[in-house]
Amino acid sequence: MARAALLIVSIALAVTGIGAALAQSYPARPVRVIIPAAPGDSCDVLARLVGQKMSERLGQPFTIDNRPGAGGQLGLVLLKQAPPDGYTLACGQGGNMVIVPLSYQKVDYDTPKDFAPVALMASNFLALVVHPTVPFRSTKDLIDYAKANPRKLSFGTTGEGAFLHFAIELLRKDAGFTYTHVPYKAVSNIVTDILGGRIDATLGSFISIQPHVTAGKLRMLGIARAARAPGYPDFPTIAETVPGYTSGGWFGFIAPAAAPKEIVALLNREANRAMMQPDVRDKMNAFGLEIHTESPEFFADTIRSDFVKWGKLARDIGFRLR
């Protein structure tokens, strides 16, 4: 028994030594960062911004590889299949890591089992916007209209069971109204049609919506934060009308599940350092993003809590898996 215990300890020490050695020499070649979305997506913008800073410190390129498709599934399957050596990362977000597994009967990855959370870069919030020609001036106006005119209000989303659909369903459930769902393949299609007045409203990422609001092309009724956003005190929250309502996404680097813990810790440290650089912080603040510099364990807890929140909603509204 004593010899067996000694052998186990020896193996553990050897593995630890190998991991430490790997971390000391890492990275020895370029790091591939899979973006499960098209260029210009929030994940794409953040990964390029943070990845460039990490590249400068670590001395190797962080090469962006955009792989949009199937609600982010295509890119995450590629990550799952990659060697777990720290040289392939991806940008995970609430939509592709939580909502997709809750919405589809068949998904070729299991978020908790197949991926290692590395660094939660930032979280954002959604904004409730309408075309300027509609008569709503506030979230209350929109809800009152929708209650008085069942299903006349049209909401654009990125598809049935997608993150924006769940966010609108949560608002519908909490506020007690009905609407007509208009699904699209991409956020860009939603923006095109709401700018053209072909749909009434949408909930969209503040990052992508804010420029159109500033230009006067869209009217913002409220933001899905618990409190008003720093820097935007004139934008009321939806929660001021629908108590407790919040909705937003998060974005972070993830790796294959078996990636060495020492390399995950190194990447977490470097990503956090990058996000605290003044120029990066200023850009994130301008986008209305909340910066995160927590541990991989905090990121894992965030994923778990989202599965609880959105899983409950799916059950409450009787959502059927696609």
C-alpha positions in Angstrom: 0.0 0.0 0.0 2.8 2.4 0.9 4.6 1.7 -2.4 1.3 2.2 -4.3 0.8 5.5 -2.6 4.4 6.6 -3.3 3.9 5.7 -6.9 0.8 7.8 -7.2 2.5 10.8 -5.6 5.5 10.4 -7.9 3.2 10.3 -11.0 1.3 13.4 -9.8 4.6 15.3 -9.2 5.8 14.2 -12.7 2.6 15.4 -14.3 2.8 18.7 -12.4 6.4 19.1 -13.5 5.5 18.5 -17.2 2.6 21.0 -16.9 4.9 23.6 -15.4 7.5 23.1 -18.1 4.8 23.4 -20.8 3.6 26.7 -19.3 7.2 28.1 -19.2 7.8 27.4 -22.9 4.3 28.4 -24.0 3.5 29.7 -26.6 6.2 28.4 -28.9 4.1 29.0 -32.1 1.0 31.0 -33.1 -2.3 30.5 -31.2 -5.4 30.0 -33.3 -8.5 31.7 -32.0 -11.8 30.4 -33.5 -14.6 32.9 -33.7 -17.9 31.1 -34.2 -19.3 34.2 -35.9 -18.7 36.5 -38.8 -16.2 39.4 -38.7 -17.6 42.4 -36.8 -19.5 40.3 -34.3 -19.0 41.2 -30.7 -16.9 38.1 -30.1 -14.8 39.0 -33.1 -14.2 42.6 -32.0 -13.3 41.6 -28.5 -11.0 38.7 -29.4 -9.1 40.8 -31.9 -8.7 43.6 -29.3 -7.6 41.4 -26.4 -5.7 38.9 -28.6 -3.5 41.6 -30.0 -2.4 42.7 -26.5 -1.7 39.1 -25.5 0.3 38.6 -28.6 2.5 41.6 -27.9 3.3 40.2 -24.4 3.7 36.5 -25.3 5.6 37.0 -28.5 3.4 34.9 -30.8 0.5 35.8 -33.1 -3.1 35.2 -31.9 -4.6 34.4 -35.3 -8.3 34.9 -35.7 -10.2 32.2 -37.6 -13.9 33.2 -38.3 -16.1 30.1 -38.5 -19.8 31.3 -38.5 -22.6 28.8 -38.9 -25.4 27.0 -37.1 -25.7 29.5 -34.2 -22.0 29.1 -33.4 -22.0 25.3 -33.4 -19.6 25.0 -36.3 -16.8 26.9 -34.5 -17.3 25.2 -31.2 -17.2 21.7 -32.8 -13.9 22.6 -34.3 -12.6 23.6 -30.9 -13.8 20.4 -29.4 -11.9 18.4 -32.0 -8.7 20.5 -31.6 -5.7 19.1 -29.7 -5.9 20.2 -26.0 -2.5 21.9 -26.0 -3.4 25.5 -25.6 -2.8 26.4 -29.2 -6.4 26.5 -30.2 -8.9 28.7 -28.4 -12.4 30.0 -29.2 -14.6 32.8 -28.2 -17.5 31.3 -26.3 -20.7 33.3 -25.4 -24.0 32.7 -23.8 -25.7 32.0 -27.1 -23.5 29.3 -28.4 -22.5 27.7 -25.1 -25.9 27.8 -23.2 -28.9 28.7 -25.4 -28.0 26.4 -28.4 -27.7 23.3 -26.1 -31.1 24.2 -24.6 -32.7 24.8 -28.0 -31.5 21.9 -30.2 -32.1 18.2 -29.7 -28.8 17.3 -31.3 -25.7 19.4 -30.5 -22.3 17.9 -31.2 -20.8 19.2 -28.0 -21.5 19.2 -24.3 -20.5 22.6 -22.8 -19.5 21.5 -19.3 -17.7 18.4 -20.5 -16.0 19.5 -23.7 -14.7 23.0 -22.9 -12.4 24.6 -20.4 -13.4 28.2 -19.4 -10.2 30.3 -19.7 -11.1 34.0 -19.3 -14.4 35.8 -19.2 -13.5 38.9 -21.0 -16.7 41.0 -20.8 -20.4 41.1 -20.5 -22.8 43.3 -22.3 -26.5 44.2 -22.2 -29.3 44.3 -24.7 -31.2 47.4 -25.8 -34.9 47.6 -26.6 -35.2 49.6 -29.8 -38.0 50.5 -32.3 -38.2 52.3 -35.6 -38.7 56.0 -35.1 -42.0 56.0 -36.9 -43.8 53.8 -34.3 -45.7 55.7 -31.6 -43.8 54.2 -28.6 -41.7 56.6 -26.5 -41.0 54.3 -23.6 -41.0 50.6 -22.6 -44.3 51.2 -20.9 -45.8 52.5 -24.2 -44.7 49.4 -26.0 -46.0 47.0 -23.4 -49.4 48.9 -23.2 -49.7 48.8 -27.0 -48.9 45.1 -27.1 -51.4 44.3 -24.4 -54.1 46.3 -26.2 -53.3 44.9 -29.6 -52.4 41.2 -29.3 -49.7 40.0 -31.7 -49.7 43.2 -33.7 -46.3 44.1 -32.4 -43.5 42.5 -34.4 -40.2 41.6 -32.9 -37.2 40.5 -34.9 -34.8 37.8 -33.5 -32.0 35.7 -34.8 -34.2 32.6 -34.9 -36.5 30.4 -32.9 -34.7 29.3 -29.8 -31.8 31.7 -30.3 -30.5 34.0 -27.5 -32.5 37.0 -28.7 -35.7 34.9 -28.9 -35.2 33.8 -25.3 -34.5 37.3 -24.2 -37.8 38.6 -25.7 -39.7 35.6 -24.4 -38.4 36.5 -20.9 -39.6 40.1 -21.3 -43.0 38.8 -22.7 -43.4 36.5 -19.8 -42.5 39.0 -17.1 -44.5 41.9 -18.7 -47.5 39.8 -19.8 -48.0 40.7 -23.4 -48.0 38.9 -26.8 -46.2 39.7 -30.1 -45.5 38.4 -33.5 -42.1 36.7 -33.8 -40.1 37.4 -37.0 -37.0 35.2 -37.2 -33.9 36.1 -39.2 -30.6 34.3 -39.9 -28.4 37.1 -38.7 -28.4 40.3 -36.6 -27.5 42.3 -39.7 -30.7 41.2 -41.3 -32.7 42.3 -38.3 -31.0 45.7 -38.3 -31.7 46.1 -42.1 -35.4 45.4 -41.7 -36.0 47.5 -38.5 -34.1 50.4 -40.2 -36.4 50.0 -43.2 -39.5 49.9 -41.0 -40.5 46.4 -41.9 -40.6 45.2 -38.2 -41.5 47.2 -35.2 -38.9 46.3 -32.5 -36.0 44.2 -31.4 -33.7 43.5 -28.5 -30.2 43.9 -29.7 -26.7 44.1 -28.3 -26.0 47.7 -27.2 -22.7 47.5 -29.0 -24.3 47.1 -32.4 -27.5 49.2 -31.7 -26.0 52.3 -30.1 -24.5 53.8 -33.4 -27.9 53.7 -35.0 -29.5 55.3 -32.0 -26.9 58.1 -32.0 -27.6 58.7 -35.7 -31.3 59.0 -35.0 -32.2 56.0 -37.1 -33.5 54.0 -34.2 -35.3 54.9 -31.0 -34.0 53.3 -27.8 -36.7 52.6 -25.2 -34.7 50.9 -22.5 -31.6 48.9 -21.7 -31.6 45.5 -20.1 -29.4 46.3 -17.1 -30.2 46.3 -13.4 -29.1 49.9 -13.2 -28.5 52.7 -15.7 -25.2 52.3 -17.6 -22.3 54.5 -16.6 -21.7 57.0 -19.3 -25.3 56.7 -20.5 -27.4 58.0 -17.6 -30.2 59.2 -19.9 -31.1 55.7 -21.1 -33.7 54.2 -18.7 -33.6 50.6 -17.8 -36.3 48.1 -18.8 -36.4 47.1 -15.2 -37.7 50.5 -14.3 -40.9 49.4 -16.0 -40.6 45.6 -15.7 -39.0 45.0 -12.2 -36.1 42.6 -12.2 -35.8 42.3 -16.0 -32.2 42.0 -17.2 -30.7 40.3 -20.2 -27.3 40.4 -21.8 -24.5 38.2 -23.0 -21.0 37.4 -22.1 -17.9 36.7 -24.1 -14.8 34.7 -23.1 -11.9 32.6 -24.2 -12.4 28.9 -24.0 -10.2 25.9 -24.7 -10.7 22.1 -25.2 -11.6 20.5 -21.9 -8.2 18.7 -21.4 -6.1 21.8 -21.9 -3.2 21.9 -19.3 -4.3 23.8 -16.2 -1.0 25.7 -16.1 -1.6 27.0 -19.6 -5.2 27.9 -18.8 -4.0 29.8 -15.8 -1.3 31.6 -17.9 -3.9 32.6 -20.5 -6.3 33.8 -17.9 -3.6 36.0 -16.3 -2.6 37.5 -19.7 -6.2 38.1 -20.9 -7.0 39.8 -17.6 -3.9 41.9 -17.9 -4.8 42.9 -21.5 -8.3 43.9 -20.5 -6.9 46.3 -17.9 -4.7 48.2 -20.4 -6.0 51.8 -20.6 -6.7 51.8 -24.4 -8.6 48.4 -24.2 -10.5 49.5 -21.1 -11.5 52.8 -22.8 -12.8 51.0 -25.9 -14.8 48.5 -23.8 -16.3 51.2 -21.8 -17.3 53.1 -25.0 -19.1 49.9 -26.1 -21.0 49.8 -22.8 -19.2 46.6 -21.8 -18.5 45.4 -18.2 -15.0 44.2 -18.0 -14.2 40.9 -16.1 -10.9 39.9 -14.7 -11.9 36.9 -12.7 -10.7 33.3 -12.5 -11.5 30.4 -14.8 -13.6 29.1 -11.9 -15.7 32.3 -11.9 -16.3 31.8 -15.7 -17.4 28.2 -15.1 -19.9 29.4 -12.4 -21.3 32.0 -14.8 -22.0 29.3 -17.4 -23.6 27.0 -14.8 -25.9 29.8 -13.5 -27.0 30.7 -17.1 -28.0 27.1 -17.7 -30.2 27.3 -14.6 -31.7 30.7 -15.6 -32.5 30.0 -19.3 -33.3 26.3 -18.6 -36.1 27.5 -16.2 -37.4 29.9 -18.9 -37.5 27.1 -21.5 -39.5 25.0 -19.1 -41.8 27.9 -18.1 -42.8 28.8 -21.6 -42.9 25.2 -22.8 -40.2 25.6 -25.4 -39.8 22.5 -27.5 -36.3 21.6 -28.6 -35.6 21.9 -32.4 
